[in-house]
Amino acid sequence: MRALLVVMALVGVLAAPAAAEIVGRGRALDGDTLALGGLTLRLFGIDAPETDQTCGAADGADWACGAAAAARLAALIEGVELACVAEERDRYGRVVATCFADGRDLGAALVAEGLAWAYLRYSDAYAGLEAEARAAARGLWQGPALAAWDWRRAEGFRAAAGAPAAAPDAAAPEGCAIKGNINARGGRIYHTPASRDYVRTVIDEAKGERWFCDEAEARAAGWRPAGGG
């Protein structure tokens, strides 16, 4: 029954995305993107830090805010039936949706816990929750943190300028954090943010390496998962 609902939802999204409902078990790809029933869903109204982004902690140190956001989204949806209402498709072809886990709004939960910003460019639905998180110095608000949209822009500028540390591994397209790596033997292997070697895997698009938005896309392009499978 669940598979049928997902197929019906997929047809609905393609035909009339504003009204489509998508249900089933999902898997977190990063802090604001998940895979469900063959679709890549971008949570509406929020922007979480990118997977390899760091932020300032209250004690002045850095903390892995991007990895923390991804881990929290994974925990929120683990073993839970999701119900997502599609809003639109973005320029990357992902479905932008408001998603609920056992009735809990995932976007609201992440913003309230200080693990995502309210994406005011597109919606003010979570502006109040962001103000509360900021006042309580939760998560992103405990120290200096570059908003995800500014972080992506800064990384893009670094790559364009040929900065040595960033040029070979330019920032991933928004929501497309899977790394398609070509190893020394020519093997095509993809790494998700949960992969052991994800952080140290560097993508060089000039060599044919690339980013993927979901695992289905990577497999269809001929890449296999790190560690087999």
Buried (B, 14 or more C-beta within 10 A) or exposed (E): EEEEBBEBBBEBBEEEBEEBBBBBBBBBBBBBBBBBBEBBBBBBBBBBBBBBBBBBBEEEEEBBBBBBBBBBBBEBBEEBEBBBBBBBBBEBEBBBBBBBBEEEBBBBBBBBBBBBBBBEEBBEBBBEBBEBBBEEEBBBBBBEBBEBBEBBEEBEEBBEEEEEEBBBBBBBBBBBBBBBBBEEEEEBBBBBBBBEEBBEBEBBEEEEBBBBBBBEBBBEEEBEBBEEE
